[in-house]
Amino acid sequence: MADDLAGQLAERVEIEQWRPARDAAGADAGTWAALGSGFAGVVPDGAAAVVAGEARRSGRRWRVLMRRRPEIVGAAALLVRLRWRGQLLSVLSAEDDPRQPDRVVLRCDGRPA
């Protein structure tokens, strides 16, 4: 079956969400809180962005397919990161497919954990 989602979700990812907080002096004291784990399809989404003569601007880009979860919807998805194979994948965008409402595609920027 060409539309079989379960076969595409072969990678285990840990999901974390940023919890903003301030200390007594007003400095940022936020932390990453674990939300659980899930299965995802993780594939490269283009090469790392490097500009000749300048420092590397971003890590490798990844396209992540997951089942839709409440914490990975709309703007809230930008406060989520994934841990996968020793990397941290920061969510840059989350796109829903109206034809397949149970799925979300995340575009992520990866860096070593």
N, C-alpha and C positions, 0 to 999 in steps of 0.2 A: 504494500500500500504506500503510495508516494507521499501521503499526508500524515504518516505515522510519527507523532511527536515523540513518543517514548524512545524510539530508536535513535533520535537525534540528541537526546539529553544523556550523554555518556560521561560527563565530568561532574565531580562533586565540588561544590563551592560553598564557602562559609560566607554568610551575609552579615554585615555590620552596618550600624547606623550611627551617624554623628549626633551626640547629645550635647548641645551647647550649654554652657554654664559659666558663671563668673565667680571669681573668688572675692574676698572682702575688699581687696584693693581695686576691683573692677577689671582685673586681667582675665584673659580667656583661660578657663579651666575645664573646657569641654573634653569629652572622652568618646572613644568608639565603643559602642555596646553591641554585643553579639545578639543577633536576631534568630539565629538558627542556621541550618544548612539546607541545600537543595541540589537538584541536578540541573545541569545546563549544557548547552552545546557551545563550545568556545572555539572560535576560528579567527585567524589573523584578519585584520581589516586594514590592510595597507602597511607600508614600511614605517619605521620610526622617522619622525621629522628631524632632519639635520640640515642646517644651513651652513654652507662652506665658510670657513673662517670664524664661525661663531660657536658658542656652546650648544649642546643638544637642548632642544626646547621641550621635547616630550619623549616619553617612552614609546614602546610599541603600542599600536592600536589594536583593539580586539573587538569582535562582534560576538555578543553573548545572547543566546536564545534561552529563555526560561519560561516556565509557567508563570502566569500573572499572579502577583502577590500584592496585598494592600499597601505594603511599605515601598513598593517599586512602581508607583503610579504618579504620573505628572511631575510637578516640581519636587515632590518628596523624594523622587528617585535620585536627585542630585546630592542628597545627604546620605547616600548609601555607597558602600564600597564592598568589593568581593575579595576574598582570599582564595587563591587558586594556584596550586603547584608552586608554592614559595613566592608568589607574586601578589601585589596589591593592585586590584583593578578599580580605578576611580571612575565612577559613572559620569559620562559627559552628556548623554542624552538617553531618553527612554521613549521608544515608539511602539504604540499599539497597532495591531493590524485589525481593522474593522471586519475583515473576512474571517479572522480567527481570534475572537475576543479572549481566549484563554491563554494567549501568548504575549510576551513582551520581548522586544529586541533592544538590548542595551549596547551603546557604543562606549567603549571604555579605553582609558589610558593606563597602561601597565608600567609597573616599576618593581624592582625587587623588594621583598618584605623586609 
